[in-house]
Amino acid sequence: MELQRAVDIFNSKDTHKVNLEGESVWIEHVDQQNGMATVQVGSRPTNTMTVKVDRLKEESNRFSRRSSCTSKHFTRTIVAWTIHR
């Protein structure tokens, strides 16, 4: 991943799928001077690593948080409609 992309993802309000060697990670900090990122690996907040930004990979992500919320609302609406039908 390019350094600027890591900074953009870190500062974004949207959710982005980022992987480190196949493991899902959250970017917690980007050290722009050294090209490093501190990431949380998986869902455990204590499992963090500092790695070169170029080791991170972004998966294609079609949904932002806003559209994901809309999708969840739509799903709940369909489920409620089915139950009350």
ZAZAZA-743355 format. One record per residue (C-alpha): residue in three letters; x, y, z. Coordinates in Angstrom, 1 decimal. Layout:
<"ALA", <X, Y, Z>>
...
END
This chain:
<"MET", <0.0, 0.0, 0.0>>
<"GLU", <1.2, 3.5, -0.7>>
<"LEU", <1.9, 5.7, 2.3>>
<"GLN", <-0.7, 8.4, 1.4>>
<"ARG", <-3.4, 5.7, 1.0>>
<"ALA", <-2.6, 4.4, 4.5>>
<"VAL", <-3.0, 8.0, 5.9>>
<"ASP", <-6.2, 8.4, 4.0>>
<"ILE", <-7.7, 5.2, 5.3>>
<"PHE", <-6.6, 6.1, 8.9>>
<"ASN", <-8.3, 9.5, 8.6>>
<"SER", <-11.4, 8.2, 6.9>>
<"LYS", <-14.8, 7.9, 8.5>>
<"ASP", <-15.5, 5.0, 6.1>>
<"THR", <-14.6, 1.4, 6.8>>
<"HIS", <-11.8, -0.1, 4.7>>
<"LYS", <-10.8, -3.7, 4.5>>
<"VAL", <-7.0, -3.9, 5.1>>
<"ASN", <-4.9, -7.0, 5.3>>
<"LEU", <-1.4, -7.9, 6.5>>
<"GLU", <-0.3, -11.2, 5.0>>
<"GLY", <-3.9, -12.4, 4.8>>
<"GLU", <-4.9, -11.3, 8.3>>
<"SER", <-7.5, -8.6, 8.7>>
<"VAL", <-6.1, -5.4, 10.4>>
<"TRP", <-7.2, -2.0, 11.7>>
<"ILE", <-4.7, 0.9, 11.1>>
<"GLU", <-4.2, 2.5, 14.5>>
<"HIS", <-1.4, 4.9, 13.6>>
<"VAL", <0.7, 6.0, 10.6>>
<"ASP", <4.3, 7.2, 11.0>>
<"GLN", <4.7, 9.2, 7.8>>
<"GLN", <8.3, 10.0, 8.4>>
<"ASN", <9.4, 6.3, 8.6>>
<"GLY", <6.7, 4.8, 6.4>>
<"MET", <5.4, 2.6, 9.2>>
<"ALA", <1.9, 1.8, 10.5>>
<"THR", <0.8, 0.4, 13.8>>
<"VAL", <-2.0, -2.0, 13.2>>
<"GLN", <-4.4, -4.1, 15.3>>
<"VAL", <-4.4, -7.7, 14.1>>
<"GLY", <-7.8, -9.4, 14.2>>
<"SER", <-10.3, -8.3, 16.9>>
<"ARG", <-8.0, -8.3, 19.9>>
<"PRO", <-7.0, -4.8, 20.8>>
<"THR", <-3.8, -6.0, 22.5>>
<"ASN", <-2.6, -7.7, 19.4>>
<"THR", <-0.7, -4.9, 17.7>>
<"MET", <2.2, -4.7, 15.3>>
<"THR", <4.2, -2.0, 13.7>>
<"VAL", <5.0, -2.8, 10.1>>
<"LYS", <6.1, -1.1, 6.9>>
<"VAL", <3.1, 0.4, 5.1>>
<"ASP", <4.0, -1.4, 1.9>>
<"ARG", <3.2, -4.7, 3.6>>
<"LEU", <-0.5, -3.7, 3.9>>
<"LYS", <-3.0, -4.6, 1.3>>
<"GLU", <-6.4, -3.0, 0.7>>
<"GLU", <-9.3, -5.3, -0.4>>
<"SER", <-11.8, -3.8, -2.7>>
<"ASN", <-14.6, -2.3, -0.5>>
<"ARG", <-17.9, -1.4, -2.2>>
<"PHE", <-19.6, -0.1, 0.9>>
<"SER", <-18.9, 2.8, 3.1>>
<"ARG", <-20.2, 2.9, 6.7>>
<"ARG", <-23.1, 5.0, 5.5>>
<"SER", <-24.2, 2.5, 2.8>>
<"SER", <-23.6, -0.4, 5.1>>
<"CYS", <-26.0, 1.1, 7.6>>
<"THR", <-28.5, 1.6, 4.9>>
<"SER", <-28.1, -2.1, 3.9>>
<"LYS", <-28.6, -3.2, 7.5>>
<"HIS", <-31.7, -1.1, 7.7>>
<"PHE", <-33.0, -2.5, 4.5>>
<"THR", <-32.4, -6.1, 5.7>>
<"ARG", <-34.2, -5.4, 9.0>>
<"THR", <-37.1, -3.9, 7.0>>
<"ILE", <-37.3, -7.0, 4.8>>
<"VAL", <-37.1, -9.3, 7.8>>
<"ALA", <-39.9, -7.4, 9.6>>
<"TRP", <-42.0, -7.4, 6.5>>
<"THR", <-41.6, -11.2, 6.2>>
<"ILE", <-42.5, -11.8, 9.8>>
<"HIS", <-45.6, -9.6, 9.7>>
<"ARG", <-46.7, -10.8, 6.4>>
END
